[in-house]
Amino acid sequence: KGFPQDPEELRMIGTGFLERLFAAGVLPLVEGVVVHPYRSQAQGVDLEIANLVATMKKYGTPKPIWATEWSHDLTDQKVAAGELIQQVAMLSASGVKQASW
């Protein structure tokens, strides 16, 4: 079937949970939003960040996003290294302000 293209199908970043907080008025009270986009492949993290930013825009001014935990336990170091580089690039291109692996 492949990787889901519909942002509603993407569940690694808890945008649904965060949207409930934003709807309750939390967004103006915070300085940023922290996410943990765990995954074994970098593919799709940009879609999830875009979905999160769009959700923040629905409720006010988007806040800086920090990815403070991410990646996945990969046993193949070559695969892990490639995915690390891809994910850092995708997070940065998506406007994530800080990423800690």
C-alpha positions as CSV (number, residue, x, y, z in Angstrom):
1,K,0.0,0.0,0.0
2,G,2.9,2.4,0.6
3,F,3.3,5.4,2.9
4,P,0.1,7.3,3.6
5,Q,-0.2,10.6,1.7
6,D,-3.1,12.0,3.6
7,P,-1.9,14.0,6.7
8,E,-4.9,12.7,8.6
9,E,-3.4,9.2,8.4
10,L,-0.1,10.3,10.0
11,R,0.0,9.5,13.6
12,M,3.6,9.7,14.8
13,I,3.2,13.4,15.8
14,G,0.2,13.7,18.1
15,T,-1.5,16.5,16.1
16,G,-4.9,15.3,17.1
17,F,-4.1,15.5,20.8
18,L,-2.4,18.9,20.3
19,E,-5.3,20.2,18.4
20,R,-7.6,19.6,21.4
21,L,-5.1,21.6,23.5
22,F,-5.0,24.4,21.0
23,A,-8.8,24.5,20.8
24,A,-8.9,24.8,24.6
25,G,-6.8,28.0,24.4
26,V,-3.3,26.6,25.2
27,L,-1.5,27.8,22.1
28,P,-1.1,31.5,23.1
29,L,0.2,30.4,26.5
30,V,3.2,28.3,25.3
31,E,6.5,29.4,23.8
32,G,6.8,26.3,21.6
33,V,5.6,22.9,20.8
34,V,7.7,19.8,21.4
35,V,7.2,16.6,19.3
36,H,8.7,13.1,19.2
37,P,8.5,12.0,15.6
38,Y,9.7,8.4,16.1
39,R,10.0,6.5,12.9
40,S,12.3,4.0,11.2
41,Q,12.2,6.0,7.9
42,A,12.4,9.8,7.5
43,Q,9.8,9.8,4.7
44,G,6.7,11.7,5.7
45,V,8.0,13.7,8.6
46,D,7.7,16.9,6.5
47,L,4.0,16.1,6.0
48,E,3.5,15.7,9.7
49,I,5.2,19.0,10.5
50,A,3.2,20.8,7.8
51,N,0.0,19.3,9.3
52,L,1.0,20.5,12.8
53,V,1.8,24.0,11.5
54,A,-1.5,24.2,9.7
55,T,-3.3,23.1,12.9
56,M,-1.5,25.8,14.9
57,K,-2.5,28.4,12.3
58,K,-6.1,27.4,12.8
59,Y,-5.9,28.5,16.4
60,G,-3.5,31.4,16.2
61,T,0.1,32.1,15.5
62,P,2.3,29.0,15.0
63,K,4.9,28.4,17.7
64,P,8.4,27.1,17.2
65,I,8.6,23.3,16.9
66,W,11.3,21.3,18.6
67,A,11.9,17.6,17.9
68,T,13.4,16.4,21.1
69,E,13.3,12.7,20.5
70,W,13.1,11.0,17.2
71,S,14.4,8.1,15.0
72,H,14.0,4.5,15.9
73,D,16.1,1.6,17.0
74,L,17.7,0.5,13.8
75,T,20.2,-2.4,13.9
76,D,21.8,-1.6,10.5
77,Q,24.2,1.4,11.1
78,K,24.4,2.3,7.5
79,V,20.6,2.6,7.2
80,A,20.4,4.5,10.5
81,A,23.0,7.0,9.3
82,G,21.2,7.6,6.1
83,E,17.8,8.0,7.8
84,L,19.4,10.4,10.4
85,I,20.7,12.6,7.6
86,Q,17.4,12.6,5.8
87,Q,15.4,13.3,8.9
88,V,17.6,16.2,10.0
89,A,17.3,17.7,6.5
90,M,13.5,17.2,6.4
91,L,13.0,18.6,9.9
92,S,15.2,21.7,9.1
93,A,13.5,22.3,5.7
94,S,10.1,22.1,7.5
95,G,11.1,24.9,9.9
96,V,11.8,22.8,13.0
97,K,13.8,25.1,15.3
98,Q,15.7,22.4,17.2
99,A,16.2,18.7,16.8
100,S,17.9,16.3,19.3
101,W,18.3,12.7,18.3
